Amino acid sequence: MTLTLVLKVIWTLAALGLVIVVLLHSPKGDGLGSLGGQAQLFTSTKSAELTLNRVTWVLTVVFMGLTVILSARWLPY
């Protein structure tokens, strides 16, 4: 496997993860509270929302960083 292929796989997984995490956010600020049992993984809905925000930011940085690297063609094929 080449480095470019590995980065493309990570880029795709980051994109899918970002879509899923953004869809888990609630527009009313409820977060995972509306999902019932899923919110029990966290101590409160506030910590669930905080965790979702952090995961969203990390996936965004990974996705955007890899987008720049892959689109600039800085890596050999």
LUMDRENSE-452329 format. One record per residue: residue in three letters; x, y, z of N, C-alpha, C, O, CB in turn. Coordinates in nm, 3 decimals, always signed. Glycine has a CB too. Example, Ala and Ser with C-alpha at 12.3 -4.5 7.8 and 13.67 -1.06 7.14 Angstrom:
% residues 2
<rec rest="ALA" n_xx="+1.319" n_yy="-0.569" n_zz="+0.780" ca_xx="+1.230" ca_yy="-0.450" ca_zz="+0.780" c_xx="+1.320" c_yy="-0.330" c_zz="+0.780" o_xx="+1.424" o_yy="-0.332" o_zz="+0.846" cb_xx="+1.131" cb_yy="-0.447" cb_zz="+0.905"/>
<rec rest="SER" n_xx="+1.285" n_yy="-0.225" n_zz="+0.708" ca_xx="+1.367" ca_yy="-0.106" ca_zz="+0.714" c_xx="+1.290" c_yy="+0.003" c_zz="+0.787" o_xx="+1.341" o_yy="+0.114" o_zz="+0.804" cb_xx="+1.408" cb_yy="-0.060" cb_zz="+0.572"/>
***
This chain:
% residues 77
<rec rest="MET" n_xx="+0.084" n_yy="-0.119" n_zz="+0.000" ca_xx="+0.000" ca_yy="+0.000" ca_zz="+0.000" c_xx="+0.088" c_yy="+0.125" c_zz="+0.000" o_xx="+0.187" o_yy="+0.134" o_zz="+0.073" cb_xx="-0.095" cb_yy="+0.000" cb_zz="+0.122"/>
<rec rest="THR" n_xx="+0.050" n_yy="+0.217" n_zz="-0.081" ca_xx="+0.125" ca_yy="+0.341" ca_zz="-0.085" c_xx="+0.073" c_yy="+0.437" c_zz="+0.021" o_xx="-0.038" o_yy="+0.421" o_zz="+0.072" cb_xx="+0.118" cb_yy="+0.405" cb_zz="-0.224"/>
<rec rest="LEU" n_xx="+0.153" n_yy="+0.535" n_zz="+0.054" ca_xx="+0.115" ca_yy="+0.635" ca_zz="+0.153" c_xx="-0.009" c_yy="+0.712" c_zz="+0.109" o_xx="-0.095" o_yy="+0.745" o_zz="+0.191" cb_xx="+0.231" cb_yy="+0.731" cb_zz="+0.180"/>
<rec rest="THR" n_xx="-0.017" n_yy="+0.741" n_zz="-0.019" ca_xx="-0.133" ca_yy="+0.814" ca_zz="-0.071" c_xx="-0.261" c_yy="+0.735" c_zz="-0.051" o_xx="-0.365" o_yy="+0.791" o_zz="-0.015" cb_xx="-0.113" cb_yy="+0.847" cb_zz="-0.219"/>
<rec rest="LEU" n_xx="-0.255" n_yy="+0.605" n_zz="-0.076" ca_xx="-0.374" ca_yy="+0.521" ca_zz="-0.059" c_xx="-0.416" c_yy="+0.514" c_zz="+0.087" o_xx="-0.535" o_yy="+0.520" o_zz="+0.118" cb_xx="-0.347" cb_yy="+0.379" cb_zz="-0.113"/>
<rec rest="VAL" n_xx="-0.320" n_yy="+0.503" n_zz="+0.177" ca_xx="-0.351" ca_yy="+0.500" ca_zz="+0.320" c_xx="-0.415" c_yy="+0.631" c_zz="+0.364" o_xx="-0.512" o_yy="+0.631" o_zz="+0.439" cb_xx="-0.223" cb_yy="+0.473" cb_zz="+0.402"/>
<rec rest="LEU" n_xx="-0.360" n_yy="+0.743" n_zz="+0.316" ca_xx="-0.417" ca_yy="+0.874" ca_zz="+0.352" c_xx="-0.557" c_yy="+0.892" c_zz="+0.294" o_xx="-0.643" o_yy="+0.955" o_zz="+0.356" cb_xx="-0.326" cb_yy="+0.987" cb_zz="+0.304"/>
<rec rest="LYS" n_xx="-0.581" n_yy="+0.838" n_zz="+0.175" ca_xx="-0.715" ca_yy="+0.847" ca_zz="+0.115" c_xx="-0.817" c_yy="+0.765" c_zz="+0.195" o_xx="-0.932" o_yy="+0.806" o_zz="+0.210" cb_xx="-0.712" cb_yy="+0.798" cb_zz="-0.031"/>
<rec rest="VAL" n_xx="-0.774" n_yy="+0.651" n_zz="+0.247" ca_xx="-0.863" ca_yy="+0.570" ca_zz="+0.330" c_xx="-0.894" c_yy="+0.643" c_zz="+0.460" o_xx="-1.009" o_yy="+0.648" o_zz="+0.503" cb_xx="-0.799" cb_yy="+0.431" cb_zz="+0.361"/>
<rec rest="ILE" n_xx="-0.792" n_yy="+0.702" n_zz="+0.523" ca_xx="-0.814" ca_yy="+0.779" ca_zz="+0.647" c_xx="-0.903" c_yy="+0.899" c_zz="+0.618" o_xx="-0.990" o_yy="+0.932" o_zz="+0.698" cb_xx="-0.678" cb_yy="+0.825" cb_zz="+0.707"/>
<rec rest="TRP" n_xx="-0.881" n_yy="+0.965" n_zz="+0.504" ca_xx="-0.961" ca_yy="+1.080" ca_zz="+0.464" c_xx="-1.108" c_yy="+1.042" c_zz="+0.447" o_xx="-1.197" o_yy="+1.115" o_zz="+0.490" cb_xx="-0.907" cb_yy="+1.141" cb_zz="+0.333"/>
<rec rest="THR" n_xx="-1.133" n_yy="+0.927" n_zz="+0.384" ca_xx="-1.271" ca_yy="+0.879" ca_zz="+0.364" c_xx="-1.336" c_yy="+0.844" c_zz="+0.497" o_xx="-1.452" o_yy="+0.878" o_zz="+0.519" cb_xx="-1.271" cb_yy="+0.756" cb_zz="+0.271"/>
<rec rest="LEU" n_xx="-1.263" n_yy="+0.777" n_zz="+0.585" ca_xx="-1.317" ca_yy="+0.743" ca_zz="+0.717" c_xx="-1.346" c_yy="+0.868" c_zz="+0.800" o_xx="-1.445" o_yy="+0.873" o_zz="+0.873" cb_xx="-1.220" cb_yy="+0.651" cb_zz="+0.793"/>
<rec rest="ALA" n_xx="-1.260" n_yy="+0.968" n_zz="+0.789" ca_xx="-1.282" ca_yy="+1.094" ca_zz="+0.860" c_xx="-1.407" c_yy="+1.163" c_zz="+0.807" o_xx="-1.484" o_yy="+1.221" o_zz="+0.885" cb_xx="-1.160" cb_yy="+1.186" cb_zz="+0.847"/>
<rec rest="ALA" n_xx="-1.428" n_yy="+1.158" n_zz="+0.677" ca_xx="-1.547" ca_yy="+1.220" ca_zz="+0.617" c_xx="-1.674" c_yy="+1.150" c_zz="+0.665" o_xx="-1.771" o_yy="+1.216" o_zz="+0.704" cb_xx="-1.539" cb_yy="+1.216" cb_zz="+0.464"/>
<rec rest="LEU" n_xx="-1.674" n_yy="+1.018" n_zz="+0.663" ca_xx="-1.791" ca_yy="+0.943" ca_zz="+0.709" c_xx="-1.815" c_yy="+0.965" c_zz="+0.858" o_xx="-1.929" o_yy="+0.982" o_zz="+0.901" cb_xx="-1.775" cb_yy="+0.794" cb_zz="+0.680"/>
<rec rest="GLY" n_xx="-1.709" n_yy="+0.964" n_zz="+0.935" ca_xx="-1.721" ca_yy="+0.988" ca_zz="+1.079" c_xx="-1.774" c_yy="+1.127" c_zz="+1.108" o_xx="-1.854" o_yy="+1.146" o_zz="+1.199" cb_xx="-1.587" cb_yy="+0.969" cb_zz="+1.148"/>
<rec rest="LEU" n_xx="-1.729" n_yy="+1.225" n_zz="+1.031" ca_xx="-1.775" ca_yy="+1.362" ca_zz="+1.049" c_xx="-1.924" c_yy="+1.375" c_zz="+1.020" o_xx="-1.996" o_yy="+1.444" o_zz="+1.092" cb_xx="-1.695" cb_yy="+1.457" cb_zz="+0.960"/>
<rec rest="VAL" n_xx="-1.970" n_yy="+1.310" n_zz="+0.915" ca_xx="-2.112" ca_yy="+1.312" ca_zz="+0.882" c_xx="-2.194" c_yy="+1.251" c_zz="+0.996" o_xx="-2.297" o_yy="+1.306" o_zz="+1.036" cb_xx="-2.139" cb_yy="+1.236" cb_zz="+0.750"/>
<rec rest="ILE" n_xx="-2.150" n_yy="+1.138" n_zz="+1.047" ca_xx="-2.222" ca_yy="+1.070" ca_zz="+1.155" c_xx="-2.224" c_yy="+1.154" c_zz="+1.282" o_xx="-2.329" o_yy="+1.168" o_zz="+1.346" cb_xx="-2.159" cb_yy="+0.932" cb_zz="+1.184"/>
<rec rest="VAL" n_xx="-2.110" n_yy="+1.211" n_zz="+1.318" ca_xx="-2.102" ca_yy="+1.290" ca_zz="+1.441" c_xx="-2.187" c_yy="+1.417" c_zz="+1.430" o_xx="-2.253" o_yy="+1.456" o_zz="+1.526" cb_xx="-1.956" cb_yy="+1.328" cb_zz="+1.472"/>
<rec rest="VAL" n_xx="-2.185" n_yy="+1.480" n_zz="+1.313" ca_xx="-2.267" ca_yy="+1.601" ca_zz="+1.296" c_xx="-2.415" c_yy="+1.567" c_zz="+1.304" o_xx="-2.494" o_yy="+1.644" o_zz="+1.359" cb_xx="-2.236" cb_yy="+1.669" cb_zz="+1.160"/>
<rec rest="LEU" n_xx="-2.454" n_yy="+1.452" n_zz="+1.250" ca_xx="-2.595" ca_yy="+1.412" ca_zz="+1.258" c_xx="-2.637" c_yy="+1.376" c_zz="+1.401" o_xx="-2.755" o_yy="+1.383" o_zz="+1.433" cb_xx="-2.620" cb_yy="+1.293" cb_zz="+1.165"/>
<rec rest="LEU" n_xx="-2.542" n_yy="+1.339" n_zz="+1.485" ca_xx="-2.575" ca_yy="+1.309" ca_zz="+1.624" c_xx="-2.602" c_yy="+1.435" c_zz="+1.706" o_xx="-2.669" o_yy="+1.428" o_zz="+1.810" cb_xx="-2.464" cb_yy="+1.231" cb_zz="+1.688"/>
<rec rest="HIS" n_xx="-2.552" n_yy="+1.549" n_zz="+1.660" ca_xx="-2.578" ca_yy="+1.674" ca_zz="+1.730" c_xx="-2.726" c_yy="+1.709" c_zz="+1.718" o_xx="-2.789" o_yy="+1.685" o_zz="+1.615" cb_xx="-2.490" cb_yy="+1.789" cb_zz="+1.673"/>
<rec rest="SER" n_xx="-2.779" n_yy="+1.767" n_zz="+1.824" ca_xx="-2.918" ca_yy="+1.809" ca_zz="+1.821" c_xx="-2.924" c_yy="+1.960" c_zz="+1.795" o_xx="-2.846" o_yy="+2.035" o_zz="+1.852" cb_xx="-2.989" cb_yy="+1.774" cb_zz="+1.955"/>
<rec rest="PRO" n_xx="-3.014" n_yy="+2.003" n_zz="+1.711" ca_xx="-3.024" ca_yy="+2.147" ca_zz="+1.684" c_xx="-3.074" c_yy="+2.227" c_zz="+1.804" o_xx="-3.051" o_yy="+2.347" o_zz="+1.811" cb_xx="-3.116" cb_yy="+2.171" cb_zz="+1.566"/>
<rec rest="LYS" n_xx="-3.140" n_yy="+2.161" n_zz="+1.898" ca_xx="-3.192" ca_yy="+2.230" ca_zz="+2.016" c_xx="-3.095" c_yy="+2.224" c_zz="+2.133" o_xx="-3.125" o_yy="+2.276" o_zz="+2.241" cb_xx="-3.324" cb_yy="+2.170" cb_zz="+2.056"/>
<rec rest="GLY" n_xx="-2.979" n_yy="+2.163" n_zz="+2.114" ca_xx="-2.883" ca_yy="+2.153" ca_zz="+2.222" c_xx="-2.906" c_yy="+2.033" c_zz="+2.311" o_xx="-2.841" o_yy="+2.020" o_zz="+2.415" cb_xx="-2.885" cb_yy="+2.277" cb_zz="+2.303"/>
<rec rest="ASP" n_xx="-2.999" n_yy="+1.945" n_zz="+2.274" ca_xx="-3.026" ca_yy="+1.826" ca_zz="+2.355" c_xx="-2.914" c_yy="+1.724" c_zz="+2.343" o_xx="-2.889" o_yy="+1.647" o_zz="+2.436" cb_xx="-3.159" cb_yy="+1.764" cb_zz="+2.314"/>
<rec rest="GLY" n_xx="-2.848" n_yy="+1.722" n_zz="+2.229" ca_xx="-2.739" ca_yy="+1.627" ca_zz="+2.209" c_xx="-2.790" c_yy="+1.486" c_zz="+2.200" o_xx="-2.888" o_yy="+1.458" o_zz="+2.132" cb_xx="-2.637" cb_yy="+1.639" cb_zz="+2.320"/>
<rec rest="LEU" n_xx="-2.722" n_yy="+1.397" n_zz="+2.270" ca_xx="-2.759" ca_yy="+1.257" ca_zz="+2.267" c_xx="-2.875" c_yy="+1.225" c_zz="+2.360" o_xx="-2.918" o_yy="+1.110" o_zz="+2.370" cb_xx="-2.640" cb_yy="+1.172" cb_zz="+2.303"/>
<rec rest="GLY" n_xx="-2.927" n_yy="+1.324" n_zz="+2.428" ca_xx="-3.036" ca_yy="+1.301" ca_zz="+2.521" c_xx="-3.160" c_yy="+1.246" c_zz="+2.455" o_xx="-3.238" o_yy="+1.175" o_zz="+2.518" cb_xx="-3.070" cb_yy="+1.428" cb_zz="+2.590"/>
<rec rest="SER" n_xx="-3.179" n_yy="+1.276" n_zz="+2.329" ca_xx="-3.298" ca_yy="+1.228" ca_zz="+2.259" c_xx="-3.283" c_yy="+1.083" c_zz="+2.212" o_xx="-3.380" o_yy="+1.024" o_zz="+2.166" cb_xx="-3.328" cb_yy="+1.317" cb_zz="+2.141"/>
<rec rest="LEU" n_xx="-3.164" n_yy="+1.027" n_zz="+2.223" ca_xx="-3.143" ca_yy="+0.890" ca_zz="+2.176" c_xx="-3.165" c_yy="+0.786" c_zz="+2.285" o_xx="-3.151" o_yy="+0.667" o_zz="+2.259" cb_xx="-3.004" cb_yy="+0.876" cb_zz="+2.121"/>
<rec rest="GLY" n_xx="-3.198" n_yy="+0.829" n_zz="+2.403" ca_xx="-3.229" ca_yy="+0.735" ca_zz="+2.510" c_xx="-3.107" c_yy="+0.666" c_zz="+2.566" o_xx="-3.027" o_yy="+0.728" o_zz="+2.636" cb_xx="-3.325" cb_yy="+0.632" cb_zz="+2.462"/>
<rec rest="GLY" n_xx="-3.092" n_yy="+0.538" n_zz="+2.536" ca_xx="-2.985" ca_yy="+0.458" ca_zz="+2.593" c_xx="-2.845" c_yy="+0.502" c_zz="+2.554" o_xx="-2.750" o_yy="+0.477" o_zz="+2.629" cb_xx="-3.003" cb_yy="+0.317" cb_zz="+2.552"/>
<rec rest="GLN" n_xx="-2.830" n_yy="+0.567" n_zz="+2.441" ca_xx="-2.698" ca_yy="+0.612" ca_zz="+2.398" c_xx="-2.639" c_yy="+0.714" c_zz="+2.495" o_xx="-2.518" o_yy="+0.717" o_zz="+2.516" cb_xx="-2.706" cb_yy="+0.672" cb_zz="+2.259"/>
<rec rest="ALA" n_xx="-2.722" n_yy="+0.798" n_zz="+2.554" ca_xx="-2.673" ca_yy="+0.902" ca_zz="+2.644" c_xx="-2.622" c_yy="+0.843" c_zz="+2.775" o_xx="-2.552" o_yy="+0.912" o_zz="+2.848" cb_xx="-2.782" cb_yy="+1.004" cb_zz="+2.671"/>
<rec rest="GLN" n_xx="-2.656" n_yy="+0.720" n_zz="+2.806" ca_xx="-2.612" ca_yy="+0.659" ca_zz="+2.931" c_xx="-2.463" c_yy="+0.624" c_zz="+2.927" o_xx="-2.406" o_yy="+0.590" o_zz="+3.030" cb_xx="-2.693" cb_yy="+0.535" cb_zz="+2.960"/>
<rec rest="LEU" n_xx="-2.401" n_yy="+0.633" n_zz="+2.812" ca_xx="-2.258" ca_yy="+0.611" ca_zz="+2.803" c_xx="-2.180" c_yy="+0.724" c_zz="+2.869" o_xx="-2.064" o_yy="+0.706" o_zz="+2.906" cb_xx="-2.217" cb_yy="+0.597" cb_zz="+2.657"/>
<rec rest="PHE" n_xx="-2.244" n_yy="+0.838" n_zz="+2.884" ca_xx="-2.181" ca_yy="+0.955" ca_zz="+2.942" c_xx="-2.245" c_yy="+0.986" c_zz="+3.076" o_xx="-2.354" o_yy="+0.937" o_zz="+3.105" cb_xx="-2.192" cb_yy="+1.075" cb_zz="+2.847"/>
<rec rest="THR" n_xx="-2.178" n_yy="+1.067" n_zz="+3.159" ca_xx="-2.233" ca_yy="+1.098" ca_zz="+3.291" c_xx="-2.351" c_yy="+1.194" c_zz="+3.280" o_xx="-2.440" o_yy="+1.191" o_zz="+3.366" cb_xx="-2.126" cb_yy="+1.158" cb_zz="+3.380"/>
<rec rest="SER" n_xx="-2.354" n_yy="+1.276" n_zz="+3.178" ca_xx="-2.467" ca_yy="+1.367" ca_zz="+3.158" c_xx="-2.474" c_yy="+1.404" c_zz="+3.011" o_xx="-2.383" o_yy="+1.375" o_zz="+2.933" cb_xx="-2.453" cb_yy="+1.494" cb_zz="+3.246"/>
<rec rest="THR" n_xx="-2.583" n_yy="+1.467" n_zz="+2.974" ca_xx="-2.597" ca_yy="+1.509" ca_zz="+2.835" c_xx="-2.499" c_yy="+1.620" c_zz="+2.803" o_xx="-2.458" o_yy="+1.636" o_zz="+2.688" cb_xx="-2.740" cb_yy="+1.554" cb_zz="+2.806"/>
<rec rest="LYS" n_xx="-2.460" n_yy="+1.697" n_zz="+2.905" ca_xx="-2.362" ca_yy="+1.804" ca_zz="+2.883" c_xx="-2.226" c_yy="+1.745" c_zz="+2.845" o_xx="-2.159" o_yy="+1.796" o_zz="+2.756" cb_xx="-2.349" cb_yy="+1.893" cb_zz="+3.008"/>
<rec rest="SER" n_xx="-2.186" n_yy="+1.639" n_zz="+2.913" ca_xx="-2.058" ca_yy="+1.576" ca_zz="+2.879" c_xx="-2.067" c_yy="+1.505" c_zz="+2.744" o_xx="-1.968" o_yy="+1.496" o_zz="+2.672" cb_xx="-2.016" cb_yy="+1.477" cb_zz="+2.988"/>
<rec rest="ALA" n_xx="-2.185" n_yy="+1.456" n_zz="+2.710" ca_xx="-2.203" ca_yy="+1.394" ca_zz="+2.579" c_xx="-2.187" c_yy="+1.498" c_zz="+2.469" o_xx="-2.122" o_yy="+1.472" o_zz="+2.368" cb_xx="-2.342" cb_yy="+1.327" cb_zz="+2.569"/>
<rec rest="GLU" n_xx="-2.246" n_yy="+1.614" n_zz="+2.488" ca_xx="-2.235" ca_yy="+1.722" ca_zz="+2.391" c_xx="-2.091" c_yy="+1.771" c_zz="+2.381" o_xx="-2.043" o_yy="+1.799" o_zz="+2.271" cb_xx="-2.329" cb_yy="+1.838" cb_zz="+2.429"/>
<rec rest="LEU" n_xx="-2.022" n_yy="+1.781" n_zz="+2.494" ca_xx="-1.883" ca_yy="+1.823" ca_zz="+2.494" c_xx="-1.796" c_yy="+1.723" c_zz="+2.419" o_xx="-1.708" o_yy="+1.761" o_zz="+2.342" cb_xx="-1.832" cb_yy="+1.840" cb_zz="+2.638"/>
<rec rest="THR" n_xx="-1.821" n_yy="+1.595" n_zz="+2.441" ca_xx="-1.747" ca_yy="+1.490" ca_zz="+2.371" c_xx="-1.775" c_yy="+1.495" c_zz="+2.221" o_xx="-1.683" o_yy="+1.483" o_zz="+2.141" cb_xx="-1.783" cb_yy="+1.351" cb_zz="+2.427"/>
<rec rest="LEU" n_xx="-1.900" n_yy="+1.513" n_zz="+2.184" ca_xx="-1.934" ca_yy="+1.524" ca_zz="+2.042" c_xx="-1.866" c_yy="+1.645" c_zz="+1.978" o_xx="-1.819" o_yy="+1.637" o_zz="+1.864" cb_xx="-2.086" cb_yy="+1.534" cb_zz="+2.024"/>
<rec rest="ASN" n_xx="-1.861" n_yy="+1.756" n_zz="+2.050" ca_xx="-1.794" ca_yy="+1.874" ca_zz="+1.997" c_xx="-1.646" c_yy="+1.849" c_zz="+1.975" o_xx="-1.590" o_yy="+1.890" o_zz="+1.873" cb_xx="-1.813" cb_yy="+1.993" cb_zz="+2.091"/>
<rec rest="ARG" n_xx="-1.582" n_yy="+1.784" n_zz="+2.069" ca_xx="-1.439" ca_yy="+1.756" ca_zz="+2.056" c_xx="-1.412" c_yy="+1.660" c_zz="+1.940" o_xx="-1.319" o_yy="+1.681" o_zz="+1.862" cb_xx="-1.384" cb_yy="+1.697" cb_zz="+2.187"/>
<rec rest="VAL" n_xx="-1.493" n_yy="+1.555" n_zz="+1.930" ca_xx="-1.476" ca_yy="+1.459" ca_zz="+1.820" c_xx="-1.499" c_yy="+1.529" c_zz="+1.686" o_xx="-1.428" o_yy="+1.502" o_zz="+1.589" cb_xx="-1.572" cb_yy="+1.340" cb_zz="+1.836"/>
<rec rest="THR" n_xx="-1.597" n_yy="+1.617" n_zz="+1.680" ca_xx="-1.626" ca_yy="+1.691" ca_zz="+1.558" c_xx="-1.506" c_yy="+1.776" c_zz="+1.516" o_xx="-1.468" o_yy="+1.777" o_zz="+1.399" cb_xx="-1.750" cb_yy="+1.780" cb_zz="+1.577"/>
<rec rest="TRP" n_xx="-1.447" n_yy="+1.847" n_zz="+1.613" ca_xx="-1.331" ca_yy="+1.931" ca_zz="+1.581" c_xx="-1.211" c_yy="+1.849" c_zz="+1.536" o_xx="-1.142" o_yy="+1.887" o_zz="+1.441" cb_xx="-1.293" cb_yy="+2.015" cb_zz="+1.701"/>
<rec rest="VAL" n_xx="-1.186" n_yy="+1.737" n_zz="+1.602" ca_xx="-1.073" ca_yy="+1.652" ca_zz="+1.564" c_xx="-1.092" c_yy="+1.597" c_zz="+1.423" o_xx="-1.000" o_yy="+1.602" o_zz="+1.341" cb_xx="-1.055" cb_yy="+1.536" cb_zz="+1.664"/>
<rec rest="LEU" n_xx="-1.211" n_yy="+1.546" n_zz="+1.395" ca_xx="-1.238" ca_yy="+1.492" ca_zz="+1.261" c_xx="-1.233" c_yy="+1.601" c_zz="+1.154" o_xx="-1.190" o_yy="+1.575" o_zz="+1.041" cb_xx="-1.374" cb_yy="+1.423" cb_zz="+1.258"/>
<rec rest="THR" n_xx="-1.276" n_yy="+1.722" n_zz="+1.188" ca_xx="-1.270" ca_yy="+1.833" ca_zz="+1.094" c_xx="-1.126" c_yy="+1.868" c_zz="+1.060" o_xx="-1.092" o_yy="+1.889" o_zz="+0.944" cb_xx="-1.342" cb_yy="+1.955" cb_zz="+1.150"/>
<rec rest="VAL" n_xx="-1.041" n_yy="+1.876" n_zz="+1.163" ca_xx="-0.899" ca_yy="+1.908" ca_zz="+1.140" c_xx="-0.831" c_yy="+1.800" c_zz="+1.057" o_xx="-0.755" o_yy="+1.831" o_zz="+0.966" cb_xx="-0.826" cb_yy="+1.926" cb_zz="+1.275"/>
<rec rest="VAL" n_xx="-0.859" n_yy="+1.673" n_zz="+1.088" ca_xx="-0.801" ca_yy="+1.563" ca_zz="+1.012" c_xx="-0.849" c_yy="+1.568" c_zz="+0.867" o_xx="-0.769" o_yy="+1.555" o_zz="+0.774" cb_xx="-0.837" cb_yy="+1.426" cb_zz="+1.076"/>
<rec rest="PHE" n_xx="-0.978" n_yy="+1.587" n_zz="+0.848" ca_xx="-1.035" ca_yy="+1.590" ca_zz="+0.713" c_xx="-0.978" c_yy="+1.706" c_zz="+0.631" o_xx="-0.936" o_yy="+1.688" o_zz="+0.517" cb_xx="-1.188" cb_yy="+1.600" cb_zz="+0.719"/>
<rec rest="MET" n_xx="-0.977" n_yy="+1.825" n_zz="+0.689" ca_xx="-0.928" ca_yy="+1.943" ca_zz="+0.616" c_xx="-0.778" c_yy="+1.933" c_zz="+0.590" o_xx="-0.731" o_yy="+1.970" o_zz="+0.482" cb_xx="-0.960" cb_yy="+2.071" cb_zz="+0.694"/>
<rec rest="GLY" n_xx="-0.703" n_yy="+1.884" n_zz="+0.687" ca_xx="-0.559" ca_yy="+1.869" ca_zz="+0.668" c_xx="-0.527" c_yy="+1.771" c_zz="+0.556" o_xx="-0.443" o_yy="+1.799" o_zz="+0.471" cb_xx="-0.494" cb_yy="+1.823" cb_zz="+0.795"/>
<rec rest="LEU" n_xx="-0.594" n_yy="+1.657" n_zz="+0.557" ca_xx="-0.572" ca_yy="+1.559" ca_zz="+0.451" c_xx="-0.622" c_yy="+1.608" c_zz="+0.316" o_xx="-0.566" o_yy="+1.573" o_zz="+0.212" cb_xx="-0.641" cb_yy="+1.428" cb_zz="+0.486"/>
<rec rest="THR" n_xx="-0.727" n_yy="+1.689" n_zz="+0.317" ca_xx="-0.776" ca_yy="+1.747" ca_zz="+0.192" c_xx="-0.669" c_yy="+1.836" c_zz="+0.128" o_xx="-0.646" o_yy="+1.829" o_zz="+0.008" cb_xx="-0.904" cb_yy="+1.828" cb_zz="+0.217"/>
<rec rest="VAL" n_xx="-0.606" n_yy="+1.918" n_zz="+0.210" ca_xx="-0.501" ca_yy="+2.005" ca_zz="+0.158" c_xx="-0.382" c_yy="+1.923" c_zz="+0.108" o_xx="-0.330" o_yy="+1.948" o_zz="-0.001" cb_xx="-0.455" cb_yy="+2.105" cb_zz="+0.266"/>
<rec rest="ILE" n_xx="-0.340" n_yy="+1.825" n_zz="+0.187" ca_xx="-0.224" ca_yy="+1.743" ca_zz="+0.150" c_xx="-0.251" c_yy="+1.664" c_zz="+0.022" o_xx="-0.166" o_yy="+1.659" o_zz="-0.067" cb_xx="-0.187" cb_yy="+1.646" cb_zz="+0.264"/>
<rec rest="LEU" n_xx="-0.368" n_yy="+1.603" n_zz="+0.012" ca_xx="-0.399" ca_yy="+1.520" ca_zz="-0.104" c_xx="-0.426" c_yy="+1.605" c_zz="-0.229" o_xx="-0.390" o_yy="+1.564" o_zz="-0.340" cb_xx="-0.520" cb_yy="+1.432" cb_zz="-0.075"/>
<rec rest="SER" n_xx="-0.488" n_yy="+1.720" n_zz="-0.213" ca_xx="-0.519" ca_yy="+1.801" ca_zz="-0.330" c_xx="-0.396" c_yy="+1.877" c_zz="-0.384" o_xx="-0.390" o_yy="+1.909" o_zz="-0.502" cb_xx="-0.629" cb_yy="+1.900" cb_zz="-0.297"/>
<rec rest="ALA" n_xx="-0.299" n_yy="+1.904" n_zz="-0.296" ca_xx="-0.178" ca_yy="+1.974" ca_zz="-0.340" c_xx="-0.080" c_yy="+1.878" c_zz="-0.408" o_xx="+0.017" o_yy="+1.922" o_zz="-0.469" cb_xx="-0.111" cb_yy="+2.043" cb_zz="-0.221"/>
<rec rest="ARG" n_xx="-0.105" n_yy="+1.749" n_zz="-0.396" ca_xx="-0.018" ca_yy="+1.646" ca_zz="-0.454" c_xx="+0.125" c_yy="+1.659" c_zz="-0.405" o_xx="+0.220" o_yy="+1.651" o_zz="-0.484" cb_xx="-0.021" cb_yy="+1.652" cb_zz="-0.605"/>
<rec rest="TRP" n_xx="+0.141" n_yy="+1.680" n_zz="-0.275" ca_xx="+0.273" ca_yy="+1.691" ca_zz="-0.214" c_xx="+0.338" c_yy="+1.555" c_zz="-0.197" o_xx="+0.459" o_yy="+1.548" o_zz="-0.175" cb_xx="+0.264" cb_yy="+1.760" cb_zz="-0.081"/>
<rec rest="LEU" n_xx="+0.262" n_yy="+1.449" n_zz="-0.206" ca_xx="+0.315" ca_yy="+1.315" ca_zz="-0.186" c_xx="+0.334" c_yy="+1.246" c_zz="-0.320" o_xx="+0.259" o_yy="+1.269" o_zz="-0.415" cb_xx="+0.222" cb_yy="+1.232" cb_zz="-0.096"/>
<rec rest="PRO" n_xx="+0.436" n_yy="+1.161" n_zz="-0.328" ca_xx="+0.451" ca_yy="+1.084" ca_zz="-0.452" c_xx="+0.341" c_yy="+0.979" c_zz="-0.463" o_xx="+0.283" o_yy="+0.939" o_zz="-0.363" cb_xx="+0.591" cb_yy="+1.017" cb_zz="-0.457"/>
<rec rest="TYR" n_xx="+0.314" n_yy="+0.936" n_zz="-0.583" ca_xx="+0.207" ca_yy="+0.839" ca_zz="-0.606" c_xx="+0.241" c_yy="+0.706" c_zz="-0.549" o_xx="+0.161" o_yy="+0.612" o_zz="-0.560" cb_xx="+0.178" cb_yy="+0.826" cb_zz="-0.753"/>
***
